[in-house]
Amino acid sequence: MISVDQKPSDLGRSGWQAILPERSPQPALEQDISCDYLVVGAGFAGLSAAWRLRQLDARARIVILEAGQVASGPGGRNSGFMIDLPHALASGNYAGDGSEDRRIIRMNRSAIAFAGEIARACNLPTEAFDPCGKINAAASASGNAHNRDYARHLESLDEPFELIDASAMQAISGSDYYQSGLRTPGTAMIQPALYLRGLAGALQQQADSEIFENSALCQLARKGQDWVAQTKRGSVTAARVILAVNGLIETFGFYERRLMHINLYASMTRALDAAEIDLLGGEPRFGFTPSDPIGSTLRRIDGTGGTRLVIRNRCTYDASLTLPDGTLDTIAPVHLRTFHARFPMLRHVDMEYIWSGRLCLSRNEVWALDELQPGLFSACCQNGLGLTRGTVAGIVAAEMASGKRDQSLITDYQPQAMPQRLFPEPFMTLGSRSVIRFREWRAGREL
Ligand SMILES: Cc1cc2nc3c(=O)[nH]c(=O)nc-3n(C[C@H](O)[C@H](O)[C@H](O)COP(=O)(O)OP(=O)(O)OC[C@H]3O[C@@H](n4cnc5c(N)ncnc54)[C@H](O)[C@@H]3O)c2cc1C
């Protein structure tokens, strides 16, 4: 029997959810039911898995259990970059022939195409899923050098890109903070809460698909050929179970001491008024990733909730899977300072929302994606590019669970090694925190 123990933390209110209309959650599970497939977790991995299961088996009964509400977890708390290109490319230098980079890019693009089909099938607005590309923004000489180097790699892979100078960056963003940018067309920009809500709503409307919110799985036991999943007030008996719970898979007793848990932080301004929008200038929407991965991610949005800017920076390592009290109070001034450094003309504009969410990494950058026990599958640990890789994990886990990997949408996925063991405590925590602080210091203006 597997028992789950999760400690709640106050993660702050995600702006992505807050700017959307109120939504009534699906009822919690309060009975004993059975199904063909149980999916645990309604993030990118879980909902993608459920969608793919439905494609593979039109008649199956599919149940989804979500501990909180749809999009209340990291799935609805991220910056919404569904990225096709890896942060680091191995090819184009003296050793690689590019085949590994090409495989990963094809795999990522299959997942983005899958998400695009979902957006079309669910009639989601462009705001929810916009395949408009993104810009890797450089605010320093080393950021510039990184962009030029990355562009050389892209060239060797025959990948399209555009290098943008400082004045063009200002024309896009209204800010003179940036020295250059590298625009690539393959990223989809997502309003993560809107996308997940739309996907969950479409699944809920299908016959034989059901989502139960505020229904945390707390015990899982094998009974004959089936699995019995217990929540506080009900149970689900299922032939096959997919655990799509990100780093929390560790609380189920799997991959213990193999996963790294990083808290990330984001803030969203209040809606700008017409005079502030004039003052700012620039384009109505843009998405900047930082040329130093530990730097600031920046978005301007203009859909539901008006024109707002969203900034993400700072990260902390916490093996306890919690957010210590008061952390958001220490992050808030950093967000304000780094935002005002970019937009001094908006120095009177405050953040309306600040929030945190958890990212899961493994030392060797592999998924925790496998058949753990007969009929029990995991689709966890997305490392970087969690939206793209979470979608890959969901699709692959669904194909494994239904025994239909031969019909795979992700033919470029390759079976993964086990996530490497972490170093013993306290060295792991001390070491990770030191590395993060050093890299944040080194990031300089990129933060
Ligand atoms: C501030 C921030 C910015 C980020 N920006 C980006 C970005 O721009 N691009 C990108 O690719 N990635 C980004 N990420 C990372 C990305 O959000 C994650 O990698 C992604 O959400 C992982 O998806 P998932 O479906 O695997 O897990 P999650 O989104 O974590 O979903 C897991 C779900 O399982 C549920 N759950 C857990 N335990 C149980 C249980 N016992 N019973 C039932 N349900 C349970 C949780 O409530 C949750 O909803 C960001 C993360 C943060 C926090």
The ligand as an SDF file (V2000), in Angstrom:
LIG
                    3D

 53 58  0  0  0  0  0  0  0  0999 V2000
    6.7150   30.5100  -11.7670 C   0  0  0  0  0  0  0  0  0  0  0  0
    6.9250   29.3740  -12.7340 C   0  0  0  0  0  0  0  0  0  0  0  0
    7.2220   29.6400  -14.0710 C   0  0  0  0  0  0  0  0  0  0  0  0
    7.3920   28.5870  -14.9580 C   0  0  0  0  0  0  0  0  0  0  0  0
    7.5210   28.8830  -16.2930 N   0  0  0  0  0  0  0  0  0  0  0  0
    7.5620   27.8850  -17.1970 C   0  0  0  0  0  0  0  0  0  0  0  0
    7.5590   28.1870  -18.5980 C   0  0  0  0  0  0  0  0  0  0  0  0
    7.4330   29.3370  -19.0340 O   0  0  0  0  0  0  0  0  0  0  0  0
    7.6750   27.1470  -19.4570 N   0  0  0  0  0  0  0  0  0  0  0  0
    7.7570   25.8520  -19.0280 C   0  0  0  0  0  0  0  0  0  0  0  0
    7.8790   24.9570  -19.8550 O   0  0  0  0  0  0  0  0  0  0  0  0
    7.7070   25.5410  -17.6940 N   0  0  0  0  0  0  0  0  0  0  0  0
    7.5800   26.5120  -16.7900 C   0  0  0  0  0  0  0  0  0  0  0  0
    7.4650   26.2120  -15.4600 N   0  0  0  0  0  0  0  0  0  0  0  0
    7.4500   24.7870  -15.0480 C   0  0  0  0  0  0  0  0  0  0  0  0
    6.0850   24.1310  -15.3230 C   0  0  0  0  0  0  0  0  0  0  0  0
    5.0630   24.8540  -14.6930 O   0  0  0  0  0  0  0  0  0  0  0  0
    6.0800   22.6980  -14.7920 C   0  0  0  0  0  0  0  0  0  0  0  0
    7.1950   22.0160  -15.3060 O   0  0  0  0  0  0  0  0  0  0  0  0
    4.7930   21.9970  -15.2560 C   0  0  0  0  0  0  0  0  0  0  0  0
    3.6810   22.5990  -14.6420 O   0  0  0  0  0  0  0  0  0  0  0  0
    4.8500   20.5140  -14.9030 C   0  0  0  0  0  0  0  0  0  0  0  0
    3.6350   19.9510  -15.3720 O   0  0  0  0  0  0  0  0  0  0  0  0
    3.0470   18.6320  -14.7190 P   0  0  0  0  0  0  0  0  0  0  0  0
    1.7160   18.4080  -15.3200 O   0  0  0  0  0  0  0  0  0  0  0  0
    4.0560   17.5730  -14.7710 O   0  0  0  0  0  0  0  0  0  0  0  0
    2.8990   18.9550  -13.1780 O   0  0  0  0  0  0  0  0  0  0  0  0
    1.9890   20.0360  -12.3790 P   0  0  0  0  0  0  0  0  0  0  0  0
    1.6900   21.1980  -13.2250 O   0  0  0  0  0  0  0  0  0  0  0  0
    2.7140   20.2340  -11.0960 O   0  0  0  0  0  0  0  0  0  0  0  0
    0.6770   19.2140  -12.1270 O   0  0  0  0  0  0  0  0  0  0  0  0
    0.6070   18.1850  -11.1540 C   0  0  0  0  0  0  0  0  0  0  0  0
   -0.7860   18.2070  -10.5650 C   0  0  0  0  0  0  0  0  0  0  0  0
   -0.9070   17.0920   -9.6890 O   0  0  0  0  0  0  0  0  0  0  0  0
   -1.7030   17.4780   -8.5960 C   0  0  0  0  0  0  0  0  0  0  0  0
   -1.4490   16.5560   -7.4700 N   0  0  0  0  0  0  0  0  0  0  0  0
   -0.3290   16.4380   -6.7400 C   0  0  0  0  0  0  0  0  0  0  0  0
   -0.4710   15.4830   -5.7890 N   0  0  0  0  0  0  0  0  0  0  0  0
   -1.7130   14.9830   -5.9630 C   0  0  0  0  0  0  0  0  0  0  0  0
   -2.4650   13.9670   -5.2980 C   0  0  0  0  0  0  0  0  0  0  0  0
   -1.9570   13.2740   -4.2550 N   0  0  0  0  0  0  0  0  0  0  0  0
   -3.7250   13.7210   -5.7090 N   0  0  0  0  0  0  0  0  0  0  0  0
   -4.2530   14.3980   -6.7550 C   0  0  0  0  0  0  0  0  0  0  0  0
   -3.5890   15.3580   -7.4240 N   0  0  0  0  0  0  0  0  0  0  0  0
   -2.3280   15.6440   -7.0360 C   0  0  0  0  0  0  0  0  0  0  0  0
   -1.2500   18.9020   -8.3170 C   0  0  0  0  0  0  0  0  0  0  0  0
   -2.2230   19.6160   -7.5590 O   0  0  0  0  0  0  0  0  0  0  0  0
   -1.0660   19.4520   -9.7220 C   0  0  0  0  0  0  0  0  0  0  0  0
   -2.2040   20.1040  -10.2140 O   0  0  0  0  0  0  0  0  0  0  0  0
    7.3050   27.2330  -14.5210 C   0  0  0  0  0  0  0  0  0  0  0  0
    7.0230   26.9710  -13.1840 C   0  0  0  0  0  0  0  0  0  0  0  0
    6.8000   28.0090  -12.3030 C   0  0  0  0  0  0  0  0  0  0  0  0
    6.4400   27.6870  -10.8960 C   0  0  0  0  0  0  0  0  0  0  0  0
  1  2  1  0
  2  3  1  0
  2 52  2  0
  3  4  2  0
  4  5  1  0
  4 50  1  0
  5  6  2  0
  6  7  1  0
  6 13  1  0
  7  8  2  0
  7  9  1  0
  9 10  1  0
 10 11  2  0
 10 12  1  0
 12 13  2  0
 13 14  1  0
 14 15  1  0
 14 50  1  0
 15 16  1  0
 16 17  1  0
 16 18  1  0
 18 19  1  0
 18 20  1  0
 20 21  1  0
 20 22  1  0
 22 23  1  0
 23 24  1  0
 24 25  2  0
 24 26  1  0
 24 27  1  0
 27 28  1  0
 28 29  2  0
 28 30  1  0
 28 31  1  0
 31 32  1  0
 32 33  1  0
 33 34  1  0
 33 48  1  0
 34 35  1  0
 35 36  1  0
 35 46  1  0
 36 37  1  0
 36 45  1  0
 37 38  2  0
 38 39  1  0
 39 40  1  0
 39 45  2  0
 40 41  1  0
 40 42  2  0
 42 43  1  0
 43 44  2  0
 44 45  1  0
 46 47  1  0
 46 48  1  0
 48 49  1  0
 50 51  2  0
 51 52  1  0
 52 53  1  0
M  END
$$$$
